[in-house]
Structure formats: structure tokens, C-alpha cells
Amino acid sequence: MHCSTGEFEAQKGYGAYESDPEYWAQALEKHPDLRLCLGHAGGGDYWFGGTQYQSWGKKVASLCRKYPKVFCEVTTHSEMTKPDRQACFADRLIEEFKNDPPVEGPETGYKFSRKLLYGTDWYFPDAAVRSQVLAKTEQVFLHPSLKEHYEDYFCGNAARYLNVAAKLPHLNSSAVKARLRPFDKY
């Protein structure tokens, strides 16, 4: 579900009003088992150093930690190709991942590092060349403080969101597991 101030504006200000993560928080209070991916994780302000809607990104991370089936994505931003914005993104991730509980569960919360997906709208046109955004995003996750999250971000978290293990039990075969582990070199 869209959770950013821009893009789908039916009229001026629509995104800033209708996509506020507070509305998703209200829906989740009523339906805590809802499987949900908050597209754009509250928008680029928090993740890339903007100012106006920073609280949205923080709220999305909080919802991901509170609800077991709530995930988000934050990529396909052309800001990733700008060194200062890329650094801000890395700093935010490091900060958020440090806030993860040591053990996951209903009482302690869930790890945001296991809830952040890569590029749910990757196929849409973007101001930057997609291969550049991918390369710069990969560069962030090769940072020593983030490297342990590389496989989850680019593959594992999506598999958890889609509940692949339950839907495709044959994936437990050793041959399939071998094909799904392209990230071992990292």
C-alpha cells in the first residue's frame, strides 16, 4: 500500500493527507493480522535527509516492529545516486537496525532489519537509471555495518513477506535452496 506523500495525487495534497502512516496504524489496531507492505516506507524525507515528513519513516519502522506481518520498501529512489543522500540512507538504516530487539516476538517486537524489502515498484520509470540505483543500493548494503543484512534485504525479507515457505513447501529441497542462495559470496 502506498505510504508516501507523492506520486498518486488525485488532487493537490492528496498524497500528504491520504497516505499518512497514522491511518495504517489505525487500520492495524483493528486488524493486527493484516499482511501489509508500506510502499516507500513513509517517503524519502526520513530515509534521504528531507525535513517535512521525517516522522512518517519513523512511524513506518515502528509499525514494522510492532506487527508481525507488516513490511515496507524504500528503494527505487534517484536520491540513492547522490553520495550525500546515499550516506544518509546508510546512516538511517544503521540507526534503525540498532533499535531492533535482540529477540523477536509479540512481547519484544519484530526486527525492522527483517521487514525492509527491496524495490516493490522497480519496474516503474525513475529519474535515475535503474542499474545505477541498484548498484548504489548494493553499495550501501556492503558497508561493514550493514553487510549482515544484505541477503535479507535483497531476497530473504521478500520471501518472508510473501510467506514463501508455507506456500511453496518444495522450496526446502537442497537443489532449490542451492539456487536461492546467490548471496553466499557476501
N, CA, C and O of each residue as an XYZ file, in Angstrom:
744
protein
N       0.836     -1.158      0.000
C       0.000      0.000      0.000
C       0.897      1.242      0.000
O       1.954      1.264      0.631
N       0.465      2.242     -0.700
C       1.274      3.448     -0.828
C       1.360      4.193      0.504
O       0.359      4.402      1.190
N       2.582      4.583      0.845
C       2.796      5.281      2.110
C       3.882      6.338      1.917
O       4.955      6.273      2.517
N       3.573      7.309      1.065
C       4.489      8.399      0.759
C       3.656      9.594      0.317
O       2.510      9.432     -0.104
N       4.220     10.783      0.409
C       3.446     11.986      0.118
C       3.238     12.241     -1.365
O       2.321     12.979     -1.725
N       4.037     11.672     -2.225
C       3.976     11.997     -3.645
C       3.295     10.948     -4.500
O       2.515     10.128     -4.016
N       3.603     10.997     -5.751
C       3.143     10.107     -6.802
C       1.646     10.156     -7.063
O       1.194     10.927     -7.910
N       0.879      9.355     -6.357
C      -0.527      9.141     -6.698
C      -1.439     10.260     -6.189
O      -2.324     10.030     -5.364
N      -1.213     11.447     -6.683
C      -2.011     12.579     -6.217
C      -3.208     12.801     -7.145
O      -3.056     13.323     -8.250
N      -4.387     12.404     -6.690
C      -5.607     12.642     -7.439
C      -5.900     14.145     -7.487
O      -6.504     14.646     -8.436
N      -5.464     14.838     -6.455
C      -5.556     16.295     -6.393
C      -4.428     16.788     -5.498
O      -3.841     16.004     -4.753
N      -4.121     18.072     -5.565
C      -3.011     18.622     -4.796
C      -3.184     18.323     -3.295
O      -4.238     18.585     -2.715
N      -2.136     17.776     -2.692
C      -2.142     17.475     -1.275
C      -2.714     16.110     -0.916
O      -2.672     15.709      0.247
N      -3.242     15.399     -1.892
C      -3.880     14.101     -1.637
C      -2.911     13.108     -0.994
O      -3.252     12.464     -0.002
N      -1.709     12.980     -1.551
C      -0.728     12.027     -1.011
C      -0.336     12.349      0.413
O      -0.205     11.449      1.242
N      -0.147     13.627      0.706
C       0.254     14.032      2.054
C      -0.851     13.786      3.076
O      -0.579     13.618      4.264
N      -2.083     13.766      2.614
C      -3.189     13.545      3.536
C      -3.581     12.071      3.603
O      -3.723     11.523      4.695
N      -3.756     11.434      2.469
C      -4.302     10.082      2.416
C      -3.288      8.971      2.687
O      -3.693      7.857      3.019
N      -2.011      9.227      2.561
C      -1.003      8.171      2.725
C      -0.291      8.197      4.063
O       0.665      7.449      4.264
N      -0.728      9.025      4.964
C      -0.099      9.142      6.279
C      -0.087      7.778      6.980
O      -1.137      7.146      7.092
N       1.071      7.313      7.451
C       1.130      6.006      8.115
C       0.267      5.923      9.370
O      -0.007      4.827      9.861
N      -0.160      7.058      9.890
C      -1.056      7.023     11.045
C      -2.378      6.335     10.696
O      -2.982      5.675     11.541
N      -2.822      6.492      9.446
C      -4.050      5.806      9.023
C      -3.842      4.298      8.980
O      -4.736      3.530      9.335
N      -2.651      3.877      8.541
C      -2.348      2.439      8.544
C      -2.267      1.937      9.980
O      -2.668      0.807     10.256
N      -1.759      2.747     10.896
C      -1.696      2.361     12.313
C      -3.103      2.128     12.850
O      -3.338      1.168     13.585
N      -4.030      2.993     12.490
C      -5.417      2.828     12.935
C      -6.026      1.546     12.368
O      -6.723      0.825     13.081
N      -5.773      1.264     11.114
C      -6.291      0.043     10.492
C      -5.680     -1.196     11.142
O      -6.367     -2.195     11.354
N      -4.391     -1.127     11.456
C      -3.710     -2.275     12.071
C      -4.190     -2.517     13.503
O      -4.202     -3.658     13.963
N      -4.578     -1.476     14.198
C      -5.132     -1.671     15.544
C      -6.394     -2.524     15.474
O      -6.639     -3.354     16.349
N      -7.180     -2.319     14.445
C      -8.417     -3.090     14.263
C      -8.166     -4.463     13.644
O      -8.910     -5.412     13.894
N      -7.103     -4.558     12.826
C      -6.803     -5.793     12.090
C      -5.312     -6.120     12.226
O      -4.573     -6.000     11.249
N      -4.860     -6.528     13.404
C      -3.423     -6.721     13.646
C      -2.779     -7.848     12.834
O      -1.552     -7.909     12.751
N      -3.569     -8.735     12.236
C      -3.005     -9.813     11.428
C      -2.951     -9.477      9.942
O      -2.650    -10.342      9.120
N      -3.237     -8.243      9.601
C      -3.200     -7.811      8.212
C      -1.774     -7.925      7.665
O      -0.828     -7.435      8.281
N      -1.625     -8.574      6.503
C      -0.319     -8.642      5.825
C      -0.247     -7.411      4.933
O      -1.085     -7.225      4.050
N       0.761     -6.569      5.170
C       0.814     -5.265      4.540
C       2.252     -4.878      4.228
O       3.151     -5.079      5.044
N       2.460     -4.327      3.050
C       3.750     -3.736      2.699
C       3.516     -2.247      2.475
O       2.777     -1.858      1.570
N       4.142     -1.427      3.292
C       4.002      0.025      3.192
C       5.013      0.550      2.173
O       6.193      0.730      2.473
N       4.516      0.787      0.968
C       5.358      1.231     -0.133
C       6.039      2.552      0.142
O       5.390      3.514      0.553
N       7.324      2.611     -0.076
C       8.186      3.787      0.088
C       8.487      4.111      1.546
O       9.127      5.120      1.841
N       8.022      3.251      2.464
C       8.374      3.360      3.894
C       8.196      4.761      4.462
O       9.015      5.226      5.254
N       7.133      5.423      4.059
C       6.866      6.759      4.591
C       7.440      7.882      3.760
O       7.247      9.053      4.087
N       8.141      7.551      2.692
C       8.692      8.570      1.800
C      10.153      8.875      2.058
O      10.729      8.451      3.060
N      10.732      9.609      1.148
C      12.163      9.851      1.168
C      12.676     10.825      2.211
O      13.879     10.853      2.471
N      11.814     11.622      2.815
C      12.313     12.634      3.762
C      13.125     12.011      4.891
O      14.233     12.465      5.175
N      12.605     11.005      5.521
C      13.331     10.361      6.624
C      14.559      9.614      6.114
O      15.640      9.719      6.695
N      14.395      8.872      5.049
C      15.457      7.980      4.573
C      16.575      8.701      3.848
O      17.709      8.222      3.839
N      16.279      9.861      3.231
C      17.287     10.535      2.417
C      17.577     11.967      2.851
O      18.214     12.718      2.112
N      17.122     12.353      4.036
C      17.543     13.631      4.596
C      16.637     14.814      4.323
O      17.078     15.958      4.433
N      15.390     14.573      3.972
C      14.439     15.670      3.844
C      13.991     16.115      5.230
O      14.454     15.580      6.237
N      13.106     17.079      5.281
C      12.717     17.594      6.595
C      11.225     17.515      6.896
O      10.853     17.276      8.045
N      10.367     17.706      5.916
C       8.954     17.911      6.199
C       8.241     16.671      6.747
O       7.438     16.795      7.672
N       8.509     15.490      6.204
C       7.749     14.300      6.595
C       8.635     13.224      7.230
O       8.387     12.033      7.040
N       9.645     13.621      7.967
C      10.538     12.645      8.601
C       9.798     11.701      9.537
O      10.156     10.528      9.637
N       8.787     12.186     10.213
C       8.074     11.350     11.177
C       7.398     10.155     10.503
O       7.153      9.138     11.153
N       7.098     10.265      9.218
C       6.436      9.166      8.526
C       7.344      7.935      8.459
O       6.886      6.820      8.709
N       8.603      8.120      8.130
C       9.538      6.993      8.063
C       9.722      6.333      9.417
O       9.778      5.107      9.519
N       9.816      7.152     10.460
C       9.936      6.621     11.820
C       8.691      5.815     12.201
O       8.791      4.760     12.828
N       7.527      6.321     11.818
C       6.272      5.628     12.129
C       6.198      4.287     11.402
O       5.756      3.292     11.978
N       6.625      4.257     10.151
C       6.612      3.006      9.387
C       7.534      1.979     10.038
O       7.152      0.818     10.184
N       8.728      2.381     10.428
C       9.643      1.456     11.109
C       9.011      0.929     12.392
O       9.152     -0.248     12.724
N       8.317      1.804     13.106
C       7.644      1.410     14.337
C       6.537      0.385     14.064
O       6.397     -0.585     14.808
N       5.760      0.593     13.011
C       4.699     -0.354     12.658
C       5.281     -1.711     12.265
O       4.720     -2.757     12.594
N       6.404     -1.681     11.562
C       7.066     -2.940     11.183
C       7.537     -3.704     12.420
O       7.479     -4.933     12.458
N       7.996     -2.980     13.413
C       8.454     -3.626     14.650
C       7.287     -4.145     15.496
O       7.436     -5.128     16.222
N       6.142     -3.495     15.404
C       5.007     -3.844     16.252
C       4.191     -5.018     15.701
O       3.719     -5.856     16.469
N       4.025     -5.081     14.388
C       3.131     -6.079     13.784
C       3.924     -7.124     12.994
O       4.770     -6.768     12.173
N       3.657     -8.398     13.236
C       4.457     -9.451     12.604
C       4.339     -9.516     11.088
O       5.262     -9.997     10.430
N       3.245     -9.052     10.517
C       3.044     -9.181      9.071
C       3.132     -7.846      8.331
O       2.705     -7.750      7.180
N       3.676     -6.825      8.973
C       3.841     -5.523      8.330
C       5.287     -5.369      7.888
O       6.219     -5.523      8.677
N       5.453     -5.060      6.605
C       6.757     -4.878      5.974
C       6.739     -3.522      5.263
O       5.713     -2.843      5.245
N       7.863     -3.132      4.684
C       7.916     -1.901      3.900
C       9.031     -1.999      2.874
O       9.867     -2.901      2.931
N       9.032     -1.071      1.944
C      10.141     -0.938      0.988
C      10.476      0.536      0.850
O       9.625      1.402      1.055
N      11.735      0.813      0.499
C      12.168      2.206      0.458
C      13.064      2.518     -0.740
O      13.691      3.576     -0.771
N      13.138      1.636     -1.712
C      14.091      1.845     -2.801
C      13.476      2.416     -4.065
O      12.332      2.871     -4.078
N      14.252      2.380     -5.105
C      13.999      2.956     -6.422
C      14.027      4.479     -6.390
O      13.426      5.132     -7.244
N      14.705      5.031     -5.432
C      14.836      6.488     -5.351
C      16.092      6.948     -6.087
O      17.176      6.397     -5.896
N      15.929      7.955     -6.920
C      17.087      8.512     -7.616
C      18.063      9.151     -6.631
O      19.235      9.342     -6.958
N      17.588      9.485     -5.420
C      18.472     10.059     -4.403
C      19.640      9.133     -4.086
O      20.702      9.589     -3.660
N      19.445      7.841     -4.292
C      20.494      6.862     -3.985
C      21.761      7.117     -4.802
O      22.851      6.717     -4.393
N      21.625      7.776     -5.945
C      22.790      8.033     -6.792
C      23.560      9.284     -6.380
O      24.600      9.592     -6.961
N      23.059      9.998     -5.389
C      23.741     11.190     -4.876
C      24.482     10.800     -3.603
O      23.855     10.324     -2.656
N      25.794     10.988     -3.556
C      26.587     10.499     -2.420
C      26.086     10.934     -1.043
O      26.080     10.125     -0.115
N      25.668     12.187     -0.886
C      25.199     12.632      0.432
C      23.890     11.959      0.820
O      23.680     11.644      1.992
N      23.017     11.738     -0.140
C      21.727     11.060      0.126
C      21.943      9.571      0.400
O      21.293      8.980      1.263
N      22.862      8.990     -0.346
C      23.192      7.580     -0.127
C      23.752      7.396      1.287
O      23.402      6.436      1.973
N      24.606      8.298      1.713
C      25.179      8.233      3.068
C      24.092      8.395      4.128
O      24.113      7.717      5.156
N      23.151      9.288      3.878
C      22.049      9.480      4.821
C      21.232      8.198      4.935
O      20.854      7.804      6.038
N      20.955      7.544      3.811
C      20.217      6.289      3.807
C      20.950      5.235      4.631
O      20.339      4.545      5.447
N      22.253      5.113      4.420
C      23.044      4.142      5.185
C      22.989      4.462      6.679
O      22.804      3.562      7.499
N      23.145      5.722      7.032
C      23.083      6.116      8.444
C      21.729      5.795      9.071
O      21.660      5.317     10.203
N      20.660      6.059      8.334
C      19.311      5.764      8.847
C      19.133      4.261      9.073
O      18.592      3.835     10.094
N      19.597      3.464      8.105
C      19.471      2.013      8.259
C      20.242      1.518      9.470
O      19.729      0.723     10.257
N      21.467      1.982      9.619
C      22.287      1.572     10.761
C      21.575      1.931     12.064
O      21.504      1.120     12.987
N      21.053      3.146     12.127
C      20.333      3.610     13.317
C      19.099      2.749     13.584
O      18.877      2.314     14.714
N      18.307      2.505     12.558
C      17.074      1.720     12.734
C      17.376      0.268     13.104
O      16.703     -0.307     13.959
N      18.372     -0.319     12.471
C      18.699     -1.720     12.762
C      19.237     -1.875     14.182
O      19.042     -2.918     14.806
N      19.916     -0.844     14.698
C      20.385     -0.884     16.089
C      19.221     -0.884     17.071
O      19.360     -1.354     18.201
N      18.079     -0.361     16.648
C      16.889     -0.313     17.505
C      16.105     -1.619     17.514
O      15.110     -1.737     18.229
N      16.540     -2.593     16.733
C      15.848     -3.882     16.687
C      15.971     -4.611     18.019
O      17.009     -4.534     18.677
N      14.912     -5.322     18.420
C      15.008     -6.111     19.657
C      15.969     -7.284     19.458
O      16.072     -7.805     18.348
N      16.668     -7.706     20.501
C      17.604     -8.832     20.347
C      16.896    -10.141     20.023
O      17.448    -10.998     19.332
N      15.675    -10.292     20.522
C      14.875    -11.482     20.260
C      13.505    -11.020     19.776
O      12.891    -10.141     20.381
N      13.033    -11.611     18.694
C      11.733    -11.220     18.149
C      10.586    -11.940     18.837
O      10.725    -13.079     19.283
N       9.456    -11.259     18.916
C       8.255    -11.873     19.457
C       7.200    -10.846     19.774
O       7.480     -9.647     19.763
N       5.993    -11.289     20.057
C       4.899    -10.353     20.336
C       5.178     -9.404     21.504
O       4.727     -8.258     21.500
N       5.918     -9.882     22.497
C       6.201     -9.032     23.658
C       7.360     -8.070     23.408
O       7.357     -6.947     23.914
N       8.341     -8.503     22.634
C       9.544     -7.697     22.425
C       9.514     -6.884     21.143
O      10.239     -5.896     21.020
N       8.687     -7.283     20.188
C       8.636     -6.619     18.890
C       9.402     -7.415     17.842
O       9.983     -8.462     18.129
N       9.387     -6.892     16.620
C       9.979     -7.582     15.476
C      11.103     -6.738     14.898
O      11.094     -5.512     15.011
N      12.053     -7.391     14.289
C      13.229     -6.697     13.759
C      12.902     -5.984     12.447
O      12.455     -6.598     11.478
N      13.134     -4.693     12.443
C      12.942     -3.909     11.225
C      13.869     -4.407     10.115
O      13.509     -4.380      8.938
N      15.046     -4.855     10.494
C      16.009     -5.349      9.506
C      15.470     -6.559      8.743
O      15.962     -6.881      7.662
N      14.461     -7.226      9.302
C      13.842     -8.382      8.641
C      12.499     -8.015      8.005
O      11.739     -8.891      7.593
N      12.217     -6.713      7.929
C      10.944     -6.243      7.388
C      11.097     -5.309      6.189
O      10.107     -4.975      5.538
N      12.311     -4.891      5.895
C      12.569     -3.920      4.830
C      12.845     -4.652      3.520
O      13.786     -5.441      3.433
N      12.023     -4.390      2.497
C      12.117     -5.062      1.197
C      12.800     -4.174      0.174
O      12.854     -2.953      0.317
N      13.314     -4.808     -0.848
C      13.915     -4.075     -1.953
C      12.928     -3.880     -3.100
O      12.412     -4.854     -3.646
N      12.667     -2.646     -3.461
C      12.040     -2.234     -4.709
C      10.729     -2.842     -5.154
O      10.695     -3.547     -6.163
N       9.650     -2.592     -4.437
C       8.374     -3.158     -4.846
C       7.834     -2.537     -6.128
O       6.985     -3.146     -6.780
N       8.286     -1.368     -6.509
C       7.831     -0.801     -7.791
C       9.028     -0.555     -8.718
O       9.111      0.471     -9.394
N       9.924     -1.495     -8.729
C      11.156     -1.406     -9.515
C      10.894     -1.197    -10.995
O      11.712     -0.574    -11.673
N       9.797     -1.688    -11.512
C       9.524     -1.621    -12.945
C       9.041     -0.248    -13.403
O       9.001      0.004    -14.607
N       8.676      0.641    -12.494
C       8.221      1.969    -12.888
C       9.403      2.825    -13.337
O      10.529      2.631    -12.878
N       9.137      3.772    -14.237
C      10.219      4.682    -14.646
C      10.713      5.502    -13.459
O       9.945      5.829    -12.554
N      11.972      5.822    -13.474
C      12.571      6.609    -12.402
C      13.500      7.629    -13.045
O      13.958      7.444    -14.172
N      13.766      8.685    -12.331
C      14.639      9.723    -12.867
C      16.065      9.227    -13.054
O      16.806      9.777    -13.870
N      16.459      8.208    -12.319
C      17.810      7.665    -12.427
C      17.767      6.368    -13.228
O      16.715      5.741    -13.353
N      18.884      5.982    -13.753
C      18.990      4.701    -14.436
C      18.878      3.606    -13.370
O      19.601      3.618    -12.374
N      17.969      2.672    -13.594
C      17.709      1.646    -12.595
C      18.964      0.874    -12.187
O      19.134      0.554    -11.011
N      19.826      0.576    -13.124
C      21.042     -0.172    -12.786
C      21.942      0.635    -11.850
O      22.631      0.057    -11.009
N      21.945      1.957    -11.985
C      22.727      2.803    -11.077
C      22.142      2.777     -9.673
O      22.875      2.695     -8.688
N      20.819      2.848     -9.586
C      20.161      2.803     -8.282
C      20.448      1.466     -7.611
O      20.761      1.421     -6.421
N      20.344      0.387     -8.364
C      20.631     -0.940     -7.824
C      22.078     -1.023     -7.334
O      22.331     -1.503     -6.229
N      23.011     -0.567     -8.137
C      24.432     -0.623     -7.760
C      24.700      0.212     -6.502
O      25.439     -0.224     -5.619
N      24.118      1.380     -6.417
C      24.327      2.248     -5.252
C      23.657      1.674     -4.005
O      24.179      1.808     -2.898
N      22.499      1.035     -4.185
C      21.831      0.392     -3.055
C      22.658     -0.788     -2.570
O      22.830     -0.988     -1.368
N      23.165     -1.563     -3.515
C      24.022     -2.690     -3.142
C      25.253     -2.189     -2.392
O      25.686     -2.806     -1.418
N      25.806     -1.089     -2.838
C      26.976     -0.497     -2.176
C      26.671     -0.179     -0.711
O      27.514     -0.404      0.157
N      25.483      0.340     -0.433
C      25.079      0.633      0.943
C      25.107     -0.647      1.774
O      25.622     -0.654      2.892
N      24.554     -1.725      1.231
C      24.458     -2.967      1.993
C      25.763     -3.755      2.042
O      25.831     -4.803      2.685
N      26.790     -3.263      1.372
C      28.113     -3.865      1.510
C      28.948     -3.116      2.551
O      30.091     -3.486      2.817
N      28.377     -2.064      3.136
C      29.008     -1.340      4.236
C      29.191     -2.331      5.396
O      28.296     -3.139      5.644
N      30.315     -2.291      6.106
C      30.553     -3.252      7.186
C      29.430     -3.336      8.221
O      29.179     -4.412      8.764
N      28.759     -2.236      8.498
C      27.681     -2.253      9.495
C      26.367     -2.807      8.954
O      25.449     -3.082      9.726
N      26.269     -2.973      7.641
C      25.018     -3.431      7.038
C      25.147     -4.754      6.278
O      24.148     -5.355      5.882
N      26.367     -5.186      6.085
C      26.630     -6.369      5.265
C      25.844     -7.605      5.706
O      25.404     -8.393      4.869
N      25.669     -7.774      7.006
C      24.947     -8.944      7.507
C      23.477     -8.939      7.078
O      22.812     -9.973      7.155
N      22.962     -7.792      6.628
C      21.562     -7.676      6.225
C      21.373     -7.756      4.713
O      20.245     -7.670      4.227
N      22.444     -7.916      3.976
C      22.411     -7.917      2.505
C      21.424     -8.947      1.960
O      20.529     -8.596      1.191
N      21.574    -10.182      2.341
C      20.724    -11.241      1.802
C      19.262    -11.040      2.198
O      18.366    -11.241      1.378
N      19.017    -10.649      3.433
C      17.636    -10.394      3.844
C      17.020     -9.273      3.011
O      15.891     -9.399      2.536
N      17.750     -8.192      2.836
C      17.206     -7.043      2.115
C      16.883     -7.369      0.664
O      15.821     -7.001      0.163
N      17.792     -8.055     -0.008
C      17.608     -8.316     -1.430
C      16.817     -9.581     -1.737
O      16.455     -9.799     -2.893
N      16.535    -10.418     -0.749
C      15.835    -11.667     -1.041
C      15.013    -12.183      0.136
O      13.806    -12.384      0.000
N      15.640    -12.400      1.278
C      15.003    -13.070      2.405
C      13.768    -12.378      2.943
O      12.785    -13.043      3.273
N      13.795    -11.062      3.038
C      12.639    -10.346      3.584
C      11.431    -10.454      2.653
O      10.296    -10.558      3.117
N      11.672    -10.430      1.355
C      10.571    -10.601      0.394
C       9.978    -12.000      0.525
O       8.760    -12.167      0.466
N      10.829    -12.999      0.700
C      10.338    -14.371      0.875
C       9.497    -14.482      2.143
O       8.491    -15.191      2.158
N       9.902    -13.787      3.208
C       9.106    -13.783      4.439
C       7.774    -13.060      4.227
O       6.726    -13.541      4.656
N       7.824    -11.912      3.567
C       6.594    -11.164      3.319
C       5.596    -11.996      2.504
O       4.401    -12.013      2.796
N       6.101    -12.673      1.495
C       5.242    -13.491      0.633
C       4.887    -14.839      1.251
O       4.100    -15.597      0.684
N       5.468    -15.137      2.416
C       5.228    -16.396      3.112
C       5.548    -17.588      2.211
O       4.795    -18.559      2.142
N       6.675    -17.487      1.530
C       7.075    -18.480      0.541
C       7.203    -19.875      1.139
O       6.787    -20.846      0.507
N       7.755    -20.003      2.317
C       7.970    -21.325      2.914
C       6.656    -22.087      3.073
O       6.608    -23.296      2.846
N       5.592    -21.386      3.460
C       4.299    -22.051      3.649
C       3.598    -22.328      2.317
O       2.907    -23.336      2.167
N       3.780    -21.437      1.371
C       3.084    -21.574      0.094
C       3.786    -22.518     -0.868
O       3.144    -23.133     -1.719
N       5.086    -22.634     -0.737
C       5.871    -23.467     -1.647
C       6.773    -24.404     -0.844
O       7.989    -24.216     -0.820
N       6.197    -25.403     -0.192
C       6.996    -26.270      0.678
C       8.109    -27.019     -0.051
O       9.080    -27.440      0.578
N       7.982    -27.190     -1.361
C       9.044    -27.872     -2.107
C      10.341    -27.066     -2.139
O      11.381    -27.581     -2.550
N      10.286    -25.805     -1.708
C      11.497    -24.987     -1.679
C      12.503    -25.484     -0.648
O      13.648    -25.033     -0.634
N      12.094    -26.396      0.204
C      13.007    -26.930      1.208
C      13.961    -27.966      0.636
O      14.844    -28.444      1.348
N      13.804    -28.323     -0.631
C      14.731    -29.291     -1.213
C      16.115    -28.662     -1.337
O      16.240    -27.450     -1.511
N      17.134    -29.476     -1.249
C      18.509    -28.957     -1.303
C      18.816    -28.319     -2.653
O      19.567    -27.345     -2.709
N      18.255    -28.842     -3.740
C      18.509    -28.272     -5.071
C      17.925    -26.865     -5.175
O      18.571    -25.963     -5.708
N      16.721    -26.676     -4.673
C      16.096    -25.355     -4.725
C      16.830    -24.396     -3.797
O      17.068    -23.245     -4.164
N      17.185    -24.845     -2.616
C      17.927    -23.986     -1.688
C      19.235    -23.515     -2.308
O      19.627    -22.362     -2.129
N      19.907    -24.392     -3.029
C      21.174    -24.027     -3.669
C      20.965    -22.913     -4.689
O      21.792    -22.006     -4.792
N      19.873    -22.970     -5.442
C      19.591    -21.928     -6.438
C      19.178    -20.614     -5.785
O      19.382    -19.548     -6.367
N      18.607    -20.671     -4.597
C      18.142    -19.464     -3.924
C      19.200    -18.816     -3.046
O      18.888    -17.860     -2.335
N      20.422    -19.289     -3.065
C      21.471    -18.738     -2.224
C      22.561    -18.066     -3.041
O      23.737    -18.408     -2.912
N      22.176    -17.108     -3.887
C      23.183    -16.447     -4.721
C      24.037    -15.453     -3.946
O      24.989    -14.905     -4.501
N      23.725    -15.211     -2.696
C      24.404    -14.172     -1.950
C      25.490    -14.702     -1.031
O      26.043    -13.939     -0.238
N      25.811    -15.977     -1.111
C      26.808    -16.565     -0.214
C      28.168    -15.891     -0.312
O      28.921    -15.880      0.662
N      28.493    -15.334     -1.463
C      29.810    -14.713     -1.634
C      29.965    -13.447     -0.791
O      31.079    -12.951     -0.619
N      28.866    -12.925     -0.271
C      28.931    -11.708      0.542
C      28.991    -12.087      1.977
O      29.052    -11.215      2.844
